[in-house]
Amino acid sequence: MSTIEKALAKQKLAQHEKVDNCSEYEVKADSNIQEISSASVPAAAKKASSNKDKIILNGDRLNERGFIYSPDSAHHIQEEFRHIKRKLLNNAFGLASKTLHNSNLIMVTSSHPNEGKTYVAINLALSIALEQNKTVLLVDADVLRPSLHRELEFESKKGLLEYLLSEVSSLSDIIYSTNIDNLKLVPAGKPHHLTNELLASERMESLAKELAERYPDRIVIFDCPPIIGVTETPVLSDLVGQALVVVEESKTKTDDVKTAVSQLNSDIALGLVMNKTIRSKKDVYGYYGYGYGRKNQ
């Protein structure tokens, strides 16, 4: 049974038994990662706003919409993402990092649009930002349909596309600090008719290399376009060490997941996250049936 089939089978079993937490999966990685910090996060502004140097996130709004803004955010969501991020951190900085290229670079994608990949990418970044000794950079690489600025409610800024077009002088010009100390953002930037070609360009490859080597102790998360029908997403998988494929529960077909995964670099560590599982009238999102391992396992 393949990794995909195992993950989907786990998800169905968890749903039948009404299991709330993420299912366990075997991972060949070191487990010496510090627990989530209880350090307080800066208080949120009442309205989301931003200036040239910093993006201010509205913590109240993020909490209301199911995002992990602080240690006081919804407990079950924190627990689920704590489980997910542990696998990623182990591979990024543990024993597995010796065999993974750019192990600290992680792409989040899905088979098709609207499966919740951006929701997962944001919450993963926010969860890692709560770690005591970890920093995270969240990059909106879905330049065809950018949504990071809409989900986090800040004004669109110069970002990835401006860098790929050489319209900014350095990478630091598109990396924005936030009012969460350990979290930085790179927006998608302005639309461009050559977005596909730019994602597959040598400059994009150089950007990934610089992020991996210049910030080896930082997790970099790329919110990428869906895989099926977008030729650039498989190309992006050659630049990262790990990938999370978001699967919408009761909607995404197993064959589509297999097709999507087959297009990714076979050398990266692969994770599957079940999304949009209904657990109660109050909770819309849930995550379980989380699988992780090498693609060829």
N, C-alpha and C positions, 0 to 999 in steps of 0.2 A: 504493500500500500504506500503511495507517494506521500510526501509531506503535506500536499494540498488536501488529499483525501483524508489523512489523519486529522488535520485541523478541522475540516468540515464535519467529520464524524464526532469529534470531541464537542463541537458546538451543538450538534443535535442532541447529544447525550446530556449536556449541561442544561439545555432548555427543557428537556423532559423532566429532569430531576429538580428543576428550579434552582439551579446553582447560581449564586450571584457573583462570585469571584472568578477571576481568570483561572482556566484550567492549567495544570502544570504540564510542561513539555521539557524534554531533555535538551540541554544546551551544553556544547563543549566550550566552556569558558570559565574564567576565574570569577569567583563570587565575592571577592573582597571589595565591596563598594559600600561607602558610608550611607547610613540611613538618612532619610529626608530631614532637613533641618527645620527646627521650629522657630527659627529666627523670623522676626516680623518683617513684613513687606511694607514698603512705603505706602501711606494712605493715598487713596485715589482722589483725583480731582472730581468734582461733581459733573463736569462735562469734559468729554474727550477733546483734547486740543494738542497742538504740536507747534514746535518752532524749528529753526534750522538745525539745531544740535540735538534735540531730544524729542521723542514721541511720548506723549503722556497718555497712558491707558486708563480708562475709567473702570476701576475695580468693581464698583457696584454693578455696572452693566455686564461685565464679564461673568461675575458670579451668578447673576440672574439668568444668563443664557447658557449656563452649564460649563463654563470655563474655570480652570483652576487658577485663581488669582492669588490666593493666600492659603496658609495652612488651615484656615477656617472654612475653605470651600467644601462643597459636598463630599462627605467622607467616602462614600462608595466609589465616586469617580476618582478621588485621589488614590484609593487602594488599587483600583484597576490599572491606572497609569503607573503607579509605583511598580507593579508587577511587570508591566510592559517595558518600562525604561530600564529595569534591572538587567534584562537580557541584552539590551543595546549597550549599556555602559560596560557590562562585562566584556563584550566583544570589542568595544572601542579601546579599552584601557587594560584589559586583563590578558590572559595567555593567548586568546584568539587574535589579539591585535598583531601578533608576530606573523600571522599567516594571511591577514587581510590587508589588501591595498587600500590606503585612505580609510582606515577603520573608523575614524571619528566623523566621517561624512555619511549621512543617512538620507536616503530619499524616501518620501512618502507618496504613494501613488495608488491607483485603483484600476480596475479593468475599464470602467466606463465613468462618465461624469456623474456627479450628484450621489456618490456613494459615501461621502463624508470624509474624504481624505484631508481636506483643509481643517476640519474640526479636530481630527486626530493629530495632525501636524502641530496645530496651535497648542492643544492640551499637552502633548508630549513635550514641547518646548517649555511651557509654563511649569510642568512638573519637574523637569530637569533643572530649571532655574531656581527651584526651591532647595536643591541640594546645597550642602554647606560649602563644598569646594569645587563646584562645577559651573562653568559658564556655557551659554548656548547662543548660537546665531541662527535665526530663522529666516530663510531666504524664500521669497515668492518666485519660484521658477516656473510657475504656470502662467507664462507671459501671454498665452493665447486667451486665457480667461482668468486674469488676476483677481483674487478675492481677499487677500490678506488684509488690505487696507479697509475693505468693507466689513469684514468680520471683527476686526479690532477697532474699527470706527476711528480712523485717522485719515487726514487728507493725503491724497496720492502725492508721492514725492519722486525725485530722481532716484533711479534704482538700477536693477540688473541690466536692463536694455541700454541705458545710457552708458554703462560701463562697457558692454559688449560693442557698442558703436564708437567707443573711444571719445565720448563727449564729456567725460570727467577725467581728471588727471590721475587719480589713484583710487584704489579699492576703498580706502578709508572715507572717500567722499560719498559713498552710498551706504555705509554702515551707520545706522542710527542707534544711539542709546535710548533707553526707555526709563520710566520711573520704577522699573524692576531692575535692581542692580545687576543681576546675572544674565539679563536678557537683552540682546541686540537684534535689530531687524534690518533686512535688506528688502525694500519693496520691489515690485516688478518693473516699475518705471512706465514711461509713455508707450502707447501702442506703436508698432512698426510693421510694415508689410513684409519684412524679412525675418520675422521672429523665429520661424522654424530653422532657417539657416544659421541664425545667430546662436541658437542653443547648441547646434552641432559644430560650432566654429572652434578654431584653435584657441581663440581668446577665452572661450568658456572653459576649455581644458586647462588653460593656464590659471584661470581664476580658481578652479577646484584644487589645483596643485598648491597654489599660494595659501588657500584657506587651510589645507591639510598640514602644510609644513610650517607656516607662520604661526598658526595657533594649534599646536599638537595637543594641548590640554583642553581644548574647547570642542564641544559637540556642535556640528553644523547640520541643520535639518533643511532639506530642500523640499518644498511643497511643489511637486512636479505635475505635469499634465497626465491625464489618464493614459494607459498603455495602448489599448486597442485603437487603431486608426491614427495614432500620432507617432510618426517614425522617430522623432527626436527623443522620446522618453527612453527607449532602449539604449540610445547613444549615451544619455545621461547616466545610465546604470554602469557604464564603463568607468565613470569618474568617481564613484562612491564605493564604500566598502560594505554597506548594509542597505537593505531595502525593506520597507513595510508596505505590504499590499493590503489596502482596506477592502473588505468584502461586505456588502450590504446583506444583512440577514434576510432570508426568505425571498430575495429578489435576484441577486447575482447568481448566474448559472455556473455550476462547477466547470463545465467545458470552457466558459469564458475565462475563469480564473486560470485554468491550465494553459489556455492560449496566451494569456497575458504574461504569466510567469515564464513561459518558454521563450519569450522574447528578451528577457533580462539576461545580463551577464551571469554566466554559470558559476563564476568564482566568488560572487558576493554572498554574504549571509542574508537569508531571506526570512521575513516574518509575515504572518497573516493575522489580521485583526478583524474580528466580526463586529460590525457596527449596526446601530439602529435596532437593537434588540429591546423590545418593550418588556419592562419588568413590573411596572405598576402604572396607574393613571398619572402619577406625578413624575415618574422618571421616563423620559423619552429615549435616552441613549443608554446603551450598555455595551460592555466589552467582555467577551469570554471566548473560549475556543481558540486561544492565542497559540499559534505554532511558531517555532523558530528552529532554524538549522541551516546547513548548507543546502543550496538548491539541488545538488545532485545526490542528496542523501535519500 
